[in-house]
């Protein structure tokens, strides 16, 4: 009975939030829109005109639902869990964005339901400063034309792929249903400083390197360094070019979660899992975590080109690190290329293809390769509603004869409906 009461309260809350969303003034300064207008926006834009006229609260959110029809197989060394065709858990986010002062904004995201946590929990949030007039009118005015400061327990800005990935229910930016195989995403307490001028962008950040915040084991952790350098320019009416290089590095950490921090989970439910698997505990199905929990350094290069309705986004990534029990570092390399063609009135439709491959050394000494092909189609029914179709085929090579991934493969189709406002 409590289960049904909880679900009823959740549905009522979402309904009330949606009503509030339609009645409020929803425009904020220096803000990435959560609907279709936010596609191909990376860092929140740096507006030249600030319109603050009092504290403003923007209540928003998102919800998604998928129908999954996937098959999986392996050599038979480890029995796979039987899976069939059915709906996955509906996921939901609640977003609070607050204009606190001129050029000062707060963001907070709560996962109302997710694959790993069916109960609500806070993903994280941050405090963003683009103007310092709240200290004193005109304070560092010339510098703040180009600078942005972010502080919080937040999604760290490593690479550009995380701007296009699905974040639990916020899936409207992602032209596909699934994220990358080696999904770089983490939330840590830290700060980032941005400099942007004439298309050039630079960022330097520090975090405490912890996903789970605690004050114990003070000698086992150290600061993580983040950096980004790039160029982003609309060169003419038809052509936009962006290219960035990013780094994440930590020399000492009790547990690095760069490739395993996503608590919302994979969209490919229970693929390549054994008969003891459960939807909530085995929530990263189909992804690869290199298991580099200490002394990790990762680099990512992301080119993005858009000519009229045709766009390309690429990922070139290398990671080096080790687990605590290892003496030598291992390496992993990820390559991905996305080609998307957007067409129709206001580019409301698109066709998409992505090839993604990972080559890595495992802790067991295997030299493995994982390849994935994704083909997709999407249709925006409104700027807040997106319907997606995806075909996916993923193969595993190089695993030992006793591994569940030996001669492993999964493929099939998924349908996803996304609402974001």
C-alpha angles and dihedrals in degrees: 000000000000089000092059093044090052093050091047092052090048092052091048091050092051091049092051092046090053091052091050090050093059095048101049134079098254102187116114131176120251092008135141109225114236093218134066090299089068095060113118090012111126118177112019106274121261104233119207094207119055119203104187112154101159140325110314127188120204114197114197142148149163141232133195139185130187135196109210126202105171133147127200136190142171140175092286097248088122120026115243123223112255111250130185141186115287147110123295126222112292109241128207139188132198117206128194117190118179130189102214102172140341105314093354121114139168127208128194127176125192124188104223091187131359139163094259098036115033087182121073118268136164116261093192145268146215147212114234124197124192098156134035101203089115086071095045131331109270094008108165087342096160094050094045091060085078106022132085125183124201125185129173150082089296151142103286118232100239111149128337098264092082089064090062100039128102111260102200103286096357096092102137094098093054115083088199133054098234130052126229120300092244096040110199107204134129141157117218137158109261150100136259131197120202131198118194127176134151092346096312118119131190129176134183123183144170128203135175091245094235129122094183107048118224140137097225125101093031094175095055100064138056141175122294120219123218126187138169133184125180154126128246121178140155094225094188139340092287107032133062125179127193128167127169139175120206139186136198118185136167125174099194129023136146089220129359112206100184093125099027106040098100104108092178092072141216124309091227100082117213097338113157092006127132128244092269093059124120129196095241102040096040093047100142097064113162096017129105124228110189089208094232098153099162141040093007127171120183132181127193130187118193123187117190123186127175123184111179104303096345119090138174127198122183138188126202111177137170127184130188126186147102144235119254093258094052126089098196130053123244130208136226129185128196128191126183135169127188125193116188130178115197118195145156129058107345088349091287092157132051144180117209141185131184132184115195128179135176126195115188148156111236126214087251091060097255121143100217137183127198119190127189133184120192126186119186147178126195138187127191107215088184130348087270100044125065130177118199137190122194137181113198132187121181128178134188126211135177099031120136123263091256096051123106086228095056106129086349126171140162130185143157142099138298133195119204132186118198131192118184129167 
